[in-house]
Amino acid sequence: MRVRALSKYVTALLRDSTFDEAMAKIAHEPPAAMLKPLFSCLCSCDEQVKWYAVSAMGLVVAALAAGELEDARVVMRRFMWMLNDESGGIGWGVPEAMAEVMACLPEMAREFSHILVAFMREDGFYLELPALQRGLMWGLGRLAAASQESRALLTAREAPRYLRSYLTADDPLVRGLALRAKAILEDKEVGRNLGNQAGLTYYDNGRFIPLIPGS
């Protein structure tokens, strides 16, 4: 299948299929062939396409790593480049995809989790745009929830310290996702002390869920 046709196929698959159907079909495709269309889908204005692409990216990179771990590292370095000013792009969906890959691949979490923390640091690779900060806060929560090891990695890299400035962010979704990430890192009940975040949702494995349980 040609590149353009493959891109249209993947976009339509993510848009029109259930989550389980989309992931199953992508899992049957050659993982290397899925990378380019999934990168394009990360910046889709369609929320389902974008978020399903995030999940699919974790699936695909894990499949690549099963064959050669260095292939996963190449993808992670590409993510980092896309968030670099020199890339000429903005990097929509990239913090989320990075975190998803790390949640699926503990080896990548060990090697690259410090980069997520650096994206919070003004003396690091600070992400200024609220839309990117939303993705970063989601990504920290996603990785923290993946395993006890990933929580320990983020804590060792001082993620709770750098989260503090986001807890009072002007953007309500940045603020809510930061509070959620903090609760997961501290192994506390998610939803407690989230404040007035009613009406906001977050993505979780094919579902869009109220940020406050029961809201």
MDTraj code that builds the backbone (N, CA, C; nanometers):
import mdtraj as md
import numpy as np

residues = "MET ARG VAL ARG ALA LEU SER LYS TYR VAL THR ALA LEU LEU ARG ASP SER THR PHE ASP GLU ALA MET ALA LYS ILE ALA HIS GLU PRO PRO ALA ALA MET LEU LYS PRO LEU PHE SER CYS LEU CYS SER CYS ASP GLU GLN VAL LYS TRP TYR ALA VAL SER ALA MET GLY LEU VAL VAL ALA ALA LEU ALA ALA GLY GLU LEU GLU ASP ALA ARG VAL VAL MET ARG ARG PHE MET TRP MET LEU ASN ASP GLU SER GLY GLY ILE GLY TRP GLY VAL PRO GLU ALA MET ALA GLU VAL MET ALA CYS LEU PRO GLU MET ALA ARG GLU PHE SER HIS ILE LEU VAL ALA PHE MET ARG GLU ASP GLY PHE TYR LEU GLU LEU PRO ALA LEU GLN ARG GLY LEU MET TRP GLY LEU GLY ARG LEU ALA ALA ALA SER GLN GLU SER ARG ALA LEU LEU THR ALA ARG GLU ALA PRO ARG TYR LEU ARG SER TYR LEU THR ALA ASP ASP PRO LEU VAL ARG GLY LEU ALA LEU ARG ALA LYS ALA ILE LEU GLU ASP LYS GLU VAL GLY ARG ASN LEU GLY ASN GLN ALA GLY LEU THR TYR TYR ASP ASN GLY ARG PHE ILE PRO LEU ILE PRO GLY SER".split()
xyz = np.array([
    [0.0844, -0.1194, 0.0000],
    [0.0000, 0.0000, 0.0000],
    [0.0878, 0.1243, 0.0000],
    [0.0584, 0.2210, -0.0872],
    [0.1374, 0.3428, -0.0947],
    [0.1206, 0.4269, 0.0311],
    [0.2173, 0.5168, 0.0526],
    [0.2218, 0.5945, 0.1767],
    [0.0935, 0.6740, 0.1977],
    [0.0476, 0.7446, 0.0945],
    [-0.0724, 0.8277, 0.1087],
    [-0.1954, 0.7422, 0.1370],
    [-0.2069, 0.6309, 0.0657],
    [-0.3204, 0.5417, 0.0869],
    [-0.3161, 0.4799, 0.2260],
    [-0.1965, 0.4463, 0.2727],
    [-0.1817, 0.3888, 0.4057],
    [-0.2210, 0.4895, 0.5125],
    [-0.1812, 0.6150, 0.4918],
    [-0.2169, 0.7204, 0.5880],
    [-0.3683, 0.7376, 0.5967],
    [-0.4345, 0.7360, 0.4802],
    [-0.5809, 0.7482, 0.4792],
    [-0.6457, 0.6283, 0.5468],
    [-0.5891, 0.5121, 0.5217],
    [-0.6427, 0.3895, 0.5821],
    [-0.6337, 0.3953, 0.7344],
    [-0.5178, 0.4339, 0.7863],
    [-0.4984, 0.4383, 0.9319],
    [-0.5875, 0.5440, 0.9951],
    [-0.5969, 0.6604, 0.9315],
    [-0.6832, 0.7663, 0.9845],
    [-0.8277, 0.7204, 0.9918],
    [-0.8763, 0.6596, 0.8845],
    [-1.0139, 0.6104, 0.8819],
    [-1.0354, 0.4994, 0.9843],
    [-0.9361, 0.4143, 1.0015],
    [-0.9451, 0.3053, 1.0979],
    [-0.9601, 0.3598, 1.2394],
    [-0.8794, 0.4586, 1.2734],
    [-0.8848, 0.5160, 1.4078],
    [-1.0137, 0.5960, 1.4292],
    [-1.0631, 0.6551, 1.3241],
    [-1.1832, 0.7395, 1.3340],
    [-1.3115, 0.6579, 1.3402],
    [-1.3186, 0.5496, 1.2645],
    [-1.4456, 0.4808, 1.2436],
    [-1.4584, 0.3481, 1.3167],
    [-1.3528, 0.3006, 1.3784],
    [-1.3557, 0.1704, 1.4454],
    [-1.3655, 0.1867, 1.5965],
    [-1.4088, 0.0791, 1.6621],
    [-1.3976, 0.0775, 1.8071],
    [-1.2504, 0.0683, 1.8439],
    [-1.2209, 0.0988, 1.9675],
    [-1.0820, 0.0948, 2.0130],
    [-1.0218, -0.0433, 1.9931],
    [-1.0909, -0.1462, 2.0381],
    [-1.0371, -0.2823, 2.0272],
    [-1.0162, -0.3243, 1.8821],
    [-1.1100, -0.2873, 1.7953],
    [-1.0964, -0.3210, 1.6531],
    [-0.9761, -0.2503, 1.5920],
    [-0.9614, -0.1230, 1.6229],
    [-0.8501, -0.0456, 1.5663],
    [-0.7157, -0.1004, 1.6114],
    [-0.7026, -0.1294, 1.7409],
    [-0.5752, -0.1806, 1.7915],
    [-0.5438, -0.3183, 1.7332],
    [-0.6464, -0.4018, 1.7197],
    [-0.6244, -0.5366, 1.6654],
    [-0.5763, -0.5311, 1.5209],
    [-0.6371, -0.4437, 1.4413],
    [-0.5974, -0.4343, 1.3004],
    [-0.4574, -0.3746, 1.2858],
    [-0.4256, -0.2747, 1.3669],
    [-0.2920, -0.2148, 1.3604],
    [-0.1871, -0.3164, 1.4037],
    [-0.2204, -0.3980, 1.5026],
    [-0.1255, -0.4993, 1.5510],
    [-0.0918, -0.6023, 1.4434],
    [-0.1789, -0.6169, 1.3432],
    [-0.1539, -0.7139, 1.2361],
    [-0.0759, -0.6542, 1.1191],
    [-0.0487, -0.5246, 1.1258],
    [0.0286, -0.4589, 1.0198],
    [0.1767, -0.4583, 1.0581],
    [0.2671, -0.4500, 0.9586],
    [0.4100, -0.4369, 0.9906],
    [0.4328, -0.3119, 1.0737],
    [0.4917, -0.3219, 1.1922],
    [0.5023, -0.2053, 1.2801],
    [0.5761, -0.0866, 1.2189],
    [0.6822, -0.1122, 1.1442],
    [0.7581, -0.0017, 1.0847],
    [0.6718, 0.0782, 0.9874],
    [0.5809, 0.0109, 0.9169],
    [0.4947, 0.0783, 0.8201],
    [0.3911, 0.1669, 0.8886],
    [0.3598, 0.1372, 1.0144],
    [0.2584, 0.2124, 1.0871],
    [0.3102, 0.3435, 1.1456],
    [0.4403, 0.3578, 1.1559],
    [0.4962, 0.4742, 1.2255],
    [0.4577, 0.6068, 1.1602],
    [0.4812, 0.6193, 1.0299],
    [0.4558, 0.7472, 0.9640],
    [0.3093, 0.7889, 0.9731],
    [0.2125, 0.7029, 0.9395],
    [0.0735, 0.7447, 0.9528],
    [0.0338, 0.7756, 1.0969],
    [0.0886, 0.7038, 1.1930],
    [0.0552, 0.7322, 1.3322],
    [0.1134, 0.8654, 1.3775],
    [0.2337, 0.8968, 1.3334],
    [0.2898, 1.0282, 1.3649],
    [0.1977, 1.1385, 1.3121],
    [0.1457, 1.1201, 1.1918],
    [0.0546, 1.2203, 1.1347],
    [-0.0740, 1.2305, 1.2159],
    [-0.1237, 1.1173, 1.2624],
    [-0.2502, 1.1157, 1.3365],
    [-0.2383, 1.1786, 1.4751],
    [-0.1180, 1.1859, 1.5284],
    [-0.1000, 1.2461, 1.6606],
    [-0.1448, 1.3918, 1.6644],
    [-0.1377, 1.4602, 1.5527],
    [-0.1758, 1.6015, 1.5505],
    [-0.3149, 1.6229, 1.4920],
    [-0.3942, 1.5159, 1.4831],
    [-0.5297, 1.5276, 1.4294],
    [-0.6172, 1.6139, 1.5196],
    [-0.7076, 1.6896, 1.4579],
    [-0.8047, 1.7689, 1.5331],
    [-0.9188, 1.6823, 1.5862],
    [-0.9301, 1.5623, 1.5335],
    [-1.0304, 1.4673, 1.5805],
    [-0.9754, 1.4000, 1.7064],
    [-1.0405, 1.4220, 1.8191],
    [-0.9894, 1.3720, 1.9468],
    [-0.9737, 1.2205, 1.9485],
    [-1.0688, 1.1492, 1.8885],
    [-1.0574, 1.0037, 1.8881],
    [-0.9382, 0.9598, 1.8048],
    [-0.9198, 1.0180, 1.6880],
    [-0.8064, 0.9813, 1.6031],
    [-0.6759, 1.0073, 1.6762],
    [-0.6639, 1.1244, 1.7365],
    [-0.5409, 1.1606, 1.8076],
    [-0.5113, 1.0630, 1.9212],
    [-0.6097, 1.0383, 2.0062],
    [-0.5850, 0.9560, 2.1246],
    [-0.5686, 0.8089, 2.0903],
    [-0.6446, 0.7592, 1.9937],
    [-0.6232, 0.6211, 1.9513],
    [-0.4838, 0.6058, 1.8908],
    [-0.4355, 0.7106, 1.8235],
    [-0.2996, 0.7075, 1.7688],
    [-0.1966, 0.7000, 1.8804],
    [-0.2218, 0.7688, 1.9906],
    [-0.1322, 0.7613, 2.1063],
    [-0.1226, 0.6172, 2.1552],
    [-0.2372, 0.5539, 2.1751],
    [-0.2370, 0.4142, 2.2197],
    [-0.1704, 0.3225, 2.1173],
    [-0.2012, 0.3444, 1.9903],
    [-0.1440, 0.2612, 1.8852],
    [0.0072, 0.2780, 1.8769],
    [0.0559, 0.3984, 1.9047],
    [0.2001, 0.4216, 1.9013],
    [0.2708, 0.3359, 2.0058],
    [0.2121, 0.3248, 2.1245],
    [0.2706, 0.2377, 2.2257],
    [0.2742, 0.0933, 2.1799],
    [0.1669, 0.0493, 2.1189],
    [0.1564, -0.0878, 2.0676],
    [0.2613, -0.1142, 1.9596],
    [0.2725, -0.0218, 1.8660],
    [0.3621, -0.0386, 1.7516],
    [0.5091, -0.0337, 1.7938],
    [0.5439, 0.0614, 1.8806],
    [0.6837, 0.0718, 1.9224],
    [0.7233, -0.0485, 2.0079],
    [0.6307, -0.0992, 2.0872],
    [0.6593, -0.2215, 2.1627],
    [0.6869, -0.3384, 2.0679],
    [0.6128, -0.3451, 1.9573],
    [0.6362, -0.4502, 1.8577],
    [0.7722, -0.4328, 1.7916],
    [0.8092, -0.3094, 1.7635],
    [0.9423, -0.2838, 1.7078],
    [1.0512, -0.3283, 1.8050],
    [1.0329, -0.2947, 1.9325],
    [1.1328, -0.3269, 2.0338],
    [1.1503, -0.4764, 2.0511],
    [1.0437, -0.5522, 2.0265],
    [1.0532, -0.6982, 2.0376],
    [1.1522, -0.7541, 1.9368],
    [1.1664, -0.6838, 1.8250],
    [1.2631, -0.7269, 1.7249],
    [1.4004, -0.6684, 1.7473],
    [1.4053, -0.5394, 1.7821],
    [1.5323, -0.4703, 1.8038],
    [1.5061, -0.3494, 1.8924],
    [1.5574, -0.3512, 2.0138],
    [1.5302, -0.2448, 2.1101],
    [1.5771, -0.1085, 2.0591],
    [1.6833, -0.1070, 1.9802],
    [1.7349, 0.0193, 1.9289],
    [1.6328, 0.0896, 1.8402],
    [1.5453, 0.0146, 1.7745],
    [1.4413, 0.0757, 1.6925],
    [1.3468, 0.1602, 1.7781],
    [1.3198, 0.1147, 1.8993],
    [1.2370, 0.1932, 1.9914],
    [1.3091, 0.3200, 2.0340],
    [1.4380, 0.3094, 2.0566],
    [1.5165, 0.4285, 2.0939],
    [1.5140, 0.5323, 1.9823],
    [1.5193, 0.4876, 1.8592],
    [1.5138, 0.5794, 1.7453],
    [1.3830, 0.6573, 1.7465],
    [1.2729, 0.5894, 1.7739],
    [1.1436, 0.6570, 1.7802],
    [1.1416, 0.7578, 1.8944],
    [1.1942, 0.7205, 2.0092],
    [1.1972, 0.8129, 2.1236],
    [1.2804, 0.9364, 2.0924],
    [1.3898, 0.9172, 2.0240],
    [1.4721, 1.0330, 1.9870],
    [1.4000, 1.1201, 1.8849],
    [1.3204, 1.0590, 1.7993],
    [1.2409, 1.1374, 1.7042],
    [1.1367, 1.2203, 1.7780],
    [1.0732, 1.1624, 1.8788],
    [0.9801, 1.2395, 1.9613],
    [1.0491, 1.3626, 2.0193],
    [1.1670, 1.3428, 2.0745],
    [1.2401, 1.4534, 2.1369],
    [1.2719, 1.5610, 2.0342],
    [1.3099, 1.5201, 1.9138],
    [1.3410, 1.6154, 1.8080],
    [1.2180, 1.6976, 1.7711],
    [1.1031, 1.6334, 1.7680],
    [0.9803, 1.7030, 1.7294],
    [0.9421, 1.8128, 1.8286],
    [0.9897, 1.8020, 1.9519],
    [0.9623, 1.9050, 2.0518],
    [1.0764, 2.0046, 2.0635],
    [1.1760, 1.9912, 1.9778],
    [1.2888, 2.0838, 1.9736],
    [1.2540, 2.2004, 1.8827],
    [1.2880, 2.3214, 1.9244],
    [1.2594, 2.4401, 1.8427],
    [1.3172, 2.4284, 1.7031],
    [1.4303, 2.3611, 1.6910],
    [1.4967, 2.3501, 1.5617],
    [1.4208, 2.2618, 1.4641],
    [1.3252, 2.1838, 1.5130],
    [1.2507, 2.0946, 1.4243],
    [1.1563, 2.1719, 1.3334],
    [1.1191, 2.2928, 1.3756],
    [1.0266, 2.3733, 1.2971],
    [0.8814, 2.3370, 1.3187],
    [0.8550, 2.2383, 1.4033],
    [0.7177, 2.1980, 1.4327],
    [0.6791, 2.2342, 1.5750],
    [0.5621, 2.1873, 1.6166],
    [0.5145, 2.2161, 1.7516],
    [0.5151, 2.0900, 1.8369],
    [0.4905, 1.9759, 1.7774],
    [0.4965, 1.8516, 1.8532],
    [0.3665, 1.8124, 1.9193],
    [0.2533, 1.8453, 1.8522],
    [0.1240, 1.8067, 1.9089],
    [0.1175, 1.6559, 1.9301],
    [0.0732, 1.6149, 2.0470],
    [0.0564, 1.4730, 2.0768],
    [0.1834, 1.3999, 2.1155],
    [0.2966, 1.4666, 2.1082],
    [0.4235, 1.3983, 2.1320],
    [0.4458, 1.3626, 2.2793],
    [0.4225, 1.4534, 2.3756],
    [0.4422, 1.4114, 2.5153],
    [0.3559, 1.2917, 2.5527],
    [0.2319, 1.2897, 2.5025],
    [0.1425, 1.1782, 2.5299],
    [0.1981, 1.0479, 2.4717],
    [0.2445, 1.0550, 2.3464],
    [0.2959, 0.9350, 2.2801],
    [0.4232, 0.8848, 2.3466],
    [0.5100, 0.9753, 2.3861],
    [0.6316, 0.9358, 2.4572],
    [0.5968, 0.8596, 2.5839],
    [0.5023, 0.9148, 2.6602],
    [0.4633, 0.8517, 2.7862],
    [0.3985, 0.7163, 2.7618],
    [0.3175, 0.7067, 2.6573],
    [0.2521, 0.5796, 2.6266],
    [0.3546, 0.4727, 2.5931],
    [0.4549, 0.5086, 2.5147],
    [0.5601, 0.4125, 2.4814],
    [0.6323, 0.3680, 2.6084],
    [0.6633, 0.4625, 2.6964],
    [0.7331, 0.4276, 2.8198],
    [0.6466, 0.3416, 2.9109],
    [0.5152, 0.3667, 2.9103],
    [0.4247, 0.2846, 2.9899],
    [0.4198, 0.1416, 2.9378],
    [0.4357, 0.1253, 2.8065],
    [0.4338, -0.0077, 2.7440],
    [0.5687, -0.0768, 2.7492],
    [0.6758, 0.0015, 2.7592],
    [0.8117, -0.0534, 2.7548],
    [0.8926, -0.0044, 2.8750],
    [0.9030, -0.0833, 2.9797],
    [0.9805, -0.0414, 3.0973],
    [1.1240, -0.0016, 3.0637],
    [1.1825, -0.0657, 2.9622],
    [1.3198, -0.0305, 2.9237],
    [1.3283, 0.1160, 2.8799],
    [1.2276, 0.1623, 2.8057],
    [1.2274, 0.3010, 2.7610],
    [1.2005, 0.3964, 2.8770],
    [1.1197, 0.3524, 2.9739],
    [1.0957, 0.4357, 3.0920],
    [1.2254, 0.4565, 3.1686],
    [1.3044, 0.3512, 3.1820],
    [1.4313, 0.3641, 3.2535],
    [1.5266, 0.4598, 3.1830],
    [1.5211, 0.4608, 3.0507],
    [1.6152, 0.5428, 2.9743],
    [1.5669, 0.6853, 2.9495],
    [1.4337, 0.7051, 2.9416],
    [1.3837, 0.8346, 2.8955],
    [1.2864, 0.9052, 2.9901],
    [1.2539, 0.8470, 3.1054],
    [1.1569, 0.9137, 3.1931],
    [1.2071, 1.0495, 3.2420],
    [1.3385, 1.0666, 3.2500],
    [1.3910, 1.1965, 3.2927],
    [1.3574, 1.3065, 3.1915],
    [1.3316, 1.2688, 3.0669],
    [1.2970, 1.3686, 2.9664],
    [1.1600, 1.4281, 2.9959],
    [1.0644, 1.3469, 3.0393],
    [0.9336, 1.4006, 3.0766],
    [0.9479, 1.5033, 3.1876],
    [1.0333, 1.4744, 3.2833],
    [1.0557, 1.5694, 3.3926],
    [1.1236, 1.6954, 3.3398],
    [1.2171, 1.6796, 3.2480],
    [1.2862, 1.7957, 3.1914],
    [1.1901, 1.8879, 3.1178],
    [1.0827, 1.8325, 3.0612],
    [0.9835, 1.9153, 2.9929],
    [0.9089, 2.0057, 3.0903],
    [0.9122, 1.9750, 3.2186],
    [0.8487, 2.0596, 3.3206],
    [0.9408, 2.1687, 3.3715],
    [1.0686, 2.1533, 3.3497],
    [1.1685, 2.2393, 3.4135],
    [1.2035, 2.3604, 3.3274],
    [1.1986, 2.4764, 3.3878],
    [1.2361, 2.5978, 3.3140],
    [1.3845, 2.6002, 3.2836],
    [1.4640, 2.5242, 3.3571],
    [1.6069, 2.5136, 3.3272],
    [1.6359, 2.3884, 3.2443],
    [1.5284, 2.3261, 3.1928],
    [1.5447, 2.2063, 3.1110],
    [1.4916, 2.2305, 2.9715],
    [1.3953, 2.1483, 2.9283],
    [1.3359, 2.1615, 2.7949],
    [1.1899, 2.2048, 2.8079],
    [1.1686, 2.3078, 2.8849],
    [1.0352, 2.3528, 2.9266],
    [0.9394, 2.3701, 2.8087],
    [0.8201, 2.3126, 2.8229],
    [0.7143, 2.3259, 2.7224],
    [0.6235, 2.4408, 2.7641],
    [0.6159, 2.5450, 2.6833],
    [0.5435, 2.6654, 2.7222],
    [0.3955, 2.6609, 2.6863],
    [0.3603, 2.5982, 2.5758],
    [0.2223, 2.6027, 2.5291],
    [0.1309, 2.5192, 2.6178],
    [0.0179, 2.5756, 2.6610],
    [-0.0753, 2.4987, 2.7456],
    [-0.1182, 2.3663, 2.6832],
    [-0.1362, 2.3630, 2.5499],
    [-0.1769, 2.2382, 2.4856],
    [-0.0712, 2.1294, 2.5022],
    [0.0557, 2.1666, 2.4965],
    [0.1626, 2.0701, 2.5188],
    [0.1722, 2.0346, 2.6667],
    [0.1466, 2.1312, 2.7533],
    [0.1478, 2.1032, 2.8963],
    [0.0363, 2.0061, 2.9347],
    [-0.0773, 2.0162, 2.8684],
    [-0.1849, 1.9191, 2.8926],
    [-0.1359, 1.7779, 2.8616],
    [-0.0708, 1.7639, 2.7457],
    [-0.0185, 1.6336, 2.7077],
    [0.0873, 1.5838, 2.8040],
    [0.1697, 1.6751, 2.8514],
    [0.2748, 1.6387, 2.9456],
    [0.2156, 1.5922, 3.0780],
    [0.1168, 1.6659, 3.1291],
    [0.0539, 1.6272, 3.2554],
    [-0.0178, 1.4929, 3.2410],
    [-0.0843, 1.4731, 3.1270],
    [-0.1474, 1.3435, 3.1018],
    [-0.0413, 1.2342, 3.0992],
    [0.0685, 1.2607, 3.0311],
    [0.1746, 1.1622, 3.0176],
    [0.2361, 1.1234, 3.1510],
    [0.2548, 1.2207, 3.2385],
    [0.3094, 1.1899, 3.3706],
    [0.2146, 1.0993, 3.4481],
    [0.0838, 1.1281, 3.4386],
    [-0.0137, 1.0427, 3.5046],
    [-0.0170, 0.9033, 3.4454],
    [-0.0089, 0.8967, 3.3132],
    [-0.0112, 0.7663, 3.2440],
    [0.1082, 0.6815, 3.2852],
    [0.2265, 0.7409, 3.2851],
    [0.3456, 0.6653, 3.3202],
    [0.3446, 0.6287, 3.4681],
    [0.3025, 0.7216, 3.5525],
    [0.2991, 0.6928, 3.6960],
    [0.2046, 0.5786, 3.7281],
    [0.0956, 0.5684, 3.6527],
    [-0.0034, 0.4634, 3.6772],
    [0.0381, 0.3289, 3.6202],
    [0.1413, 0.3267, 3.5366],
    [0.1778, 0.2032, 3.4657],
    [0.2343, 0.0966, 3.5578],
    [0.3139, 0.1376, 3.6560],
    [0.3758, 0.0397, 3.7451],
    [0.4378, 0.1104, 3.8649],
    [0.4641, 0.0326, 3.9670],
    [0.5341, 0.0868, 4.0840],
    [0.6739, 0.1333, 4.0453],
    [0.7371, 0.0597, 3.9534],
    [0.8715, 0.0988, 3.9098],
    [0.8697, 0.2347, 3.8418],
    [0.7704, 0.2590, 3.7558],
    [0.7671, 0.3870, 3.6852],
    [0.7381, 0.5019, 3.7816],
    [0.6562, 0.4781, 3.8842],
    [0.6340, 0.5813, 3.9860],
    [0.7642, 0.6127, 4.0583],
    [0.8385, 0.5071, 4.0901],
    [0.9660, 0.5269, 4.1590],
    [1.0651, 0.6036, 4.0716],
    [1.0659, 0.5740, 3.9418],
    [1.1552, 0.6450, 3.8506],
    [1.1233, 0.7938, 3.8467],
    [0.9936, 0.8259, 3.8338],
    [0.9534, 0.9664, 3.8279],
    [0.9801, 1.0377, 3.9592],
    [0.9581, 0.9684, 4.0692],
    [0.9839, 1.0289, 4.2001],
    [1.1326, 1.0548, 4.2184],
    [1.2163, 0.9602, 4.1777],
    [1.3603, 0.9764, 4.1894],
    [1.4100, 1.0937, 4.1050],
    [1.3387, 1.1226, 3.9960],
    [1.3770, 1.2336, 3.9087],
    [1.3059, 1.3632, 3.9489],
    [1.2468, 1.3643, 4.0683],
    [1.1846, 1.4831, 4.1294],
    [1.0617, 1.5339, 4.0552],
    [0.9879, 1.4446, 3.9920],
    [0.8652, 1.4868, 3.9252],
    [0.7668, 1.5548, 4.0203],
    [0.7453, 1.5042, 4.1438],
    [0.6516, 1.5732, 4.2332],
    [0.6907, 1.7178, 4.2611],
    [0.8183, 1.7440, 4.2707],
    [0.8660, 1.8810, 4.2959],
    [0.8293, 1.9730, 4.1806],
    [0.8538, 1.9292, 4.0586],
    [0.8293, 2.0156, 3.9432],
    [0.6821, 2.0230, 3.9054],
    [0.6023, 1.9293, 3.9566],
    [0.4586, 1.9349, 3.9331],
    [0.3924, 2.0511, 4.0071],
    [0.4536, 2.0959, 4.1143],
    [0.3892, 2.1950, 4.2014],
    [0.3430, 2.3185, 4.1262],
    [0.4245, 2.3675, 4.0349],
    [0.3893, 2.4921, 3.9657],
    [0.2690, 2.4746, 3.8731],
    [0.2380, 2.3498, 3.8364],
    [0.1244, 2.3237, 3.7471],
    [-0.0069, 2.3076, 3.8243],
    [0.0015, 2.2933, 3.9545],
    [-0.1178, 2.2706, 4.0355],
    [-0.2071, 2.3933, 4.0426],
    [-0.1506, 2.5087, 4.0091],
    [-0.2275, 2.6336, 4.0090],
    [-0.2259, 2.6980, 3.8700],
    [-0.2075, 2.6169, 3.7664],
    [-0.2025, 2.6694, 3.6293],
    [-0.3338, 2.7367, 3.5918],
    [-0.3253, 2.8346, 3.5026],
    [-0.4460, 2.9037, 3.4563],
    [-0.5360, 2.8105, 3.3769],
    [-0.4756, 2.7220, 3.2981],
    [-0.5531, 2.6290, 3.2162],
    [-0.6142, 2.5213, 3.3064],
    [-0.7474, 2.5100, 3.3088],
    [-0.8101, 2.4149, 3.4025],
    [-0.7739, 2.2698, 3.3762],
    [-0.7527, 2.2322, 3.2498],
    [-0.7190, 2.0932, 3.2217],
    [-0.5744, 2.0631, 3.2612],
    [-0.4841, 2.1579, 3.2385],
    [-0.3465, 2.1409, 3.2866],
    [-0.3479, 2.1220, 3.4374],
    [-0.4221, 2.2067, 3.5043],
    [-0.4308, 2.2006, 3.6505],
    [-0.4900, 2.0676, 3.6974],
    [-0.6004, 2.0268, 3.6360],
    [-0.6646, 1.9030, 3.6768],
    [-0.5796, 1.7802, 3.6519],
    [-0.5140, 1.7755, 3.5361],
    [-0.4283, 1.6608, 3.5045],
    [-0.3040, 1.6586, 3.5925],
    [-0.2540, 1.7765, 3.6298],
    [-0.1397, 1.7831, 3.7210],
    [-0.1783, 1.7301, 3.8590],
    [-0.2957, 1.7692, 3.9049],
    [-0.3437, 1.7199, 4.0344],
    [-0.3629, 1.5683, 4.0309],
    [-0.4148, 1.5195, 3.9200],
    [-0.4330, 1.3752, 3.9055],
    [-0.2985, 1.3036, 3.9048],
    [-0.2010, 1.3557, 3.8294],
    [-0.0682, 1.2941, 3.8255],
    [-0.0043, 1.2936, 3.9639],
    [-0.0211, 1.4017, 4.0350],
    [0.0350, 1.4113, 4.1709],
    [-0.0269, 1.3053, 4.2613],
    [-0.1587, 1.2862, 4.2535],
    [-0.2252, 1.1862, 4.3367],
    [-0.1733, 1.0465, 4.3053],
    [-0.1533, 1.0162, 4.1757],
    [-0.1030, 0.8833, 4.1375],
    [0.0394, 0.8640, 4.1873],
    [0.1228, 0.9671, 4.1716],
    [0.2615, 0.9567, 4.2170],
    [0.2696, 0.9343, 4.3676],
    [0.1767, 0.9945, 4.4399],
    [0.1770, 0.9821, 4.5854],
    [0.0937, 0.8633, 4.6324],
    [0.0417, 0.7852, 4.5365],
    [-0.0377, 0.6668, 4.5657],
    [-0.1583, 0.7011, 4.6527],
    [-0.2245, 0.8116, 4.6175],
    [-0.3443, 0.8548, 4.6882],
    [-0.4659, 0.8358, 4.5987],
    [-0.5829, 0.8463, 4.6574],
    [-0.7063, 0.8288, 4.5824],
    [-0.7196, 0.9382, 4.4770],
    [-0.7305, 0.8987, 4.3511],
    [-0.7474, 0.9963, 4.2439],
    [-0.8870, 1.0556, 4.2530],
    [-0.8961, 1.1871, 4.2386],
    [-1.0251, 1.2542, 4.2475],
    [-1.0379, 1.3355, 4.3739],
    [-0.9625, 1.2999, 4.4756],
    [-0.9658, 1.3765, 4.5996],
    [-0.8863, 1.5060, 4.5821],
    [-0.9417, 1.6139, 4.6288],
    [-0.8764, 1.7454, 4.6254],
    [-0.8497, 1.7962, 4.4841],
    [-0.9270, 1.7495, 4.3845],
    [-0.9089, 1.8019, 4.2496],
    [-0.9744, 1.9386, 4.2324],
    [-1.0570, 1.9778, 4.3239],
    [-1.1159, 2.1110, 4.3158],
    [-1.2252, 2.1185, 4.2109],
    [-1.2461, 2.2363, 4.1562],
    [-1.3564, 2.2593, 4.0626],
    [-1.3141, 2.2245, 3.9206],
    [-1.3112, 2.0957, 3.8900],
    [-1.2720, 2.0496, 3.7569],
    [-1.3879, 1.9780, 3.6869],
    [-1.5088, 2.0023, 3.7329],
    [-1.6249, 1.9339, 3.6760],
    [-1.6374, 1.9636, 3.5270],
    [-1.6768, 1.8618, 3.4508],
    [-1.6968, 1.8782, 3.3074],
    [-1.5751, 1.8461, 3.2241],
    [-1.4593, 1.8289, 3.2867],
    [-1.3370, 1.7962, 3.2145],
    [-1.3196, 1.6449, 3.2085],
    [-1.2620, 1.5983, 3.0987],
    [-1.2385, 1.4561, 3.0825],
    [-1.0924, 1.4291, 3.0505],
    [-1.0517, 1.3053, 3.0712],
    [-0.9184, 1.2621, 3.0296],
    [-0.9321, 1.1275, 2.9584],
    [-0.8293, 1.0951, 2.8822],
    [-0.8309, 0.9727, 2.8012],
    [-0.7668, 0.8590, 2.8779],
    [-0.8269, 0.7400, 2.8685],
    [-0.7701, 0.6236, 2.9346],
    [-0.8031, 0.4983, 2.8541],
    [-0.7042, 0.4510, 2.7771],
    [-0.7146, 0.3214, 2.7094],
    [-0.8439, 0.3063, 2.6297],
    [-0.8702, 0.4042, 2.5429],
    [-0.9857, 0.3972, 2.4546],
    [-1.1108, 0.4630, 2.5072],
    [-1.1075, 0.5158, 2.6293],
    [-1.2249, 0.5789, 2.6887],
    [-1.1937, 0.7236, 2.7262],
    [-1.2970, 0.8053, 2.7261],
    [-1.2870, 0.9434, 2.7735],
    [-1.3668, 0.9519, 2.9035],
    [-1.2962, 0.9793, 3.0123],
    [-1.3500, 0.9640, 3.1463],
    [-1.3542, 1.0987, 3.2177],
    [-1.4589, 1.1271, 3.2958],
    [-1.4609, 1.2509, 3.3753],
    [-1.3378, 1.2598, 3.4661],
    [-1.2793, 1.3770, 3.4722],
    [-1.1598, 1.3945, 3.5529],
    [-1.1892, 1.3692, 3.7000],
    [-1.3114, 1.4053, 3.7414],
    [-1.3543, 1.3748, 3.8779],
    [-1.4504, 1.2580, 3.8724],
    [-1.4193, 1.1459, 3.9344],
    [-1.5114, 1.0327, 3.9334],
    [-1.6503, 1.0735, 3.9823],
    [-1.7509, 1.0383, 3.9048],
    [-1.8872, 1.0684, 3.9440],
    [-1.9355, 1.2045, 3.9024],
    [-1.8488, 1.2856, 3.8397],
    [-1.8918, 1.4207, 3.7978],
    [-1.9648, 1.4154, 3.6664],
])
top = md.Topology()
chain = top.add_chain()
for i, resn in enumerate(residues, 1):
    res = top.add_residue(resn, chain, resSeq=i)
    for name in ("N", "CA", "C"):
        top.add_atom(name, md.element.get_by_symbol(name[0]), res)
traj = md.Trajectory(xyz[None], top)
